[in-house]
Amino acid sequence: MIKRALYPGTFDPVHYGHLDLMERAVALFDELVVGVYDHSRPTKSLLFSIDERIAMIQEALGQRENIIIKPYSTLTVDFARSVGATVIVRGLRVFSDFEFEFRLALANQRLAPDIETVSLMTREEHTFLSGTTVREIASLGGDVSSMVPPNVATALYNRFNGQAGKKFNRPVPLRD
């Protein structure tokens, strides 16, 4: 029997923390479905369309037999069942993530007791990474090349500056 896991998220944009978790999860399971959530009623604003996010992940990962990337817009547990996943993989970056992920895992357990949640702690070098952080830095002209794959850095720069081929050249602004 194939052990299939689901790694759900918005991936707006995908960053090295996400990619690291994908690589580690696929080493634990036979197959990994990366579920890219397509908000029909977004609770947060998205920078990239579902097609753009899927394309960025595909390009960043390259061709992988055991990683499948699919959009979804249903409850995560329903999507997990539809793709035959028996495990949902989630990432933990910092301590404050634990409470949110714990409540989410319990809610999913109530909805689908047959689906387990496995939380993987991020590697230390990725603890500060989030889509929100990457988007904010990029929107202000900061260099995100150490945080995201080259194709994603280019997409971010083009989205915020509308000019292909230029590099980030402004320092990251400090906040109060």
Rosetta blueprint (number, residue, H / E / L):
1 M L
2 I L
3 K L
4 R E
5 A E
6 L E
7 Y E
8 P E
9 G E
10 T L
11 F L
12 D L
13 P L
14 V L
15 H L
16 Y H
17 G H
18 H H
19 L H
20 D H
21 L H
22 M H
23 E H
24 R H
25 A H
26 V H
27 A H
28 L H
29 F L
30 D L
31 E E
32 L E
33 V E
34 V E
35 G E
36 V E
37 Y E
38 D L
39 H L
40 S L
41 R L
42 P L
43 T L
44 K L
45 S L
46 L L
47 L L
48 F L
49 S L
50 I H
51 D H
52 E H
53 R H
54 I H
55 A H
56 M H
57 I H
58 Q H
59 E H
60 A H
61 L H
62 G L
63 Q L
64 R L
65 E L
66 N L
67 I E
68 I E
69 I E
70 K E
71 P E
72 Y E
73 S L
74 T L
75 L L
76 T H
77 V H
78 D H
79 F H
80 A H
81 R H
82 S H
83 V L
84 G L
85 A L
86 T L
87 V E
88 I E
89 V E
90 R E
91 G E
92 L E
93 R L
94 V L
95 F H
96 S H
97 D H
98 F H
99 E H
100 F H
101 E H
102 F H
103 R H
104 L H
105 A H
106 L H
107 A H
108 N H
109 Q H
110 R H
111 L H
112 A L
113 P L
114 D L
115 I L
116 E E
117 T E
118 V E
119 S E
120 L E
121 M E
122 T L
123 R L
124 E H
125 E H
126 H H
127 T L
128 F L
129 L L
130 S L
131 G H
132 T H
133 T H
134 V H
135 R H
136 E H
137 I H
138 A H
139 S H
140 L L
141 G L
142 G L
143 D L
144 V L
145 S L
146 S L
147 M L
148 V L
149 P L
150 P H
151 N H
152 V H
153 A H
154 T H
155 A H
156 L H
157 Y H
158 N H
159 R H
160 F H
161 N H
162 G L
163 Q L
164 A L
165 G L
166 K L
167 K L
168 F L
169 N L
170 R L
171 P L
172 V L
173 P L
174 L L
175 R L
176 D L
